[in-house]
């Protein structure tokens, strides 16, 4: 189920801290699923804001865990 808020590729890139090209690369490889694709030759992707927020939170948690692991290793 999608939320009423949709994000553009640029907004997704900003929220995930990646480039628009990386957003397109992840879509092409099935790593990121757009909620919609607009009609037309270029067919811009639109993404569900709730799914992107969850993905950003998961990414932040993974980075925090990795930072904690590295800090622990460095203090041994």
N, C-alpha and C positions, 0 to 999 in steps of 0.2 A: 504494500500500500504506500502510495507516495503522499507527501505533504502538499499543501497548497503552494508552497514556496519552491520555485525552481531556480537553479543557479546556472550561469553561463560557464563555459570552460575557463574563462579568465577569472571568474569568482572562485571556482574550484581550485585553480592553480594558486591563487592568493591564499586561500584557507589552508591548503595542504603544504604550502611553501615549496611548490614545484613550478616548472614552466608550463605554458600552454601546450608546448610541443610534447612534454612528458604526459600531460593529460591525454592528448590524442594517442600517444604511443601505448598508454595503459588501456585505453578503450580498444584499440586495434588488437591488443593481445589478450583481451578478456579480463584484465585485472581491475577494470573500473567500468561499471555499467551505467550508461545514461538512462534517464527516465524517459526521454523523448529525443527524437532527432527531427529537426525542422525540415520542411520540404525544400526542394531546390537542389542545385548542383553542389553547393558547399554544405548544405544540410547541417547547420550548427547543432551541437549536442546541448541538451539541458539536463541537469542533474538534480536529484532530490536533495534538498537542503539537509533533511534529517539524516540521510545516509552519509552524506559528506561530513556532517558534524561527528557522527559516530566513527567514521574512518579517521578523522583528524584526532579524536580522543584516543583511539587505539594506537595511532602512530606516536602521540605524545607519551602515552604510557610505556610503549616499547622503548622510546628514547630515554625515559627516566630510569627504567630498569637497567638498560645498558650503561648509563652513566653511573648508577649505583654499583654495578658489577665492576666497572673499570676503577672506580674509587676504592673499592674493597681490595682489588688486586694490587693497586698502587700502594696501599698502606700496609701490605704484608711484608 
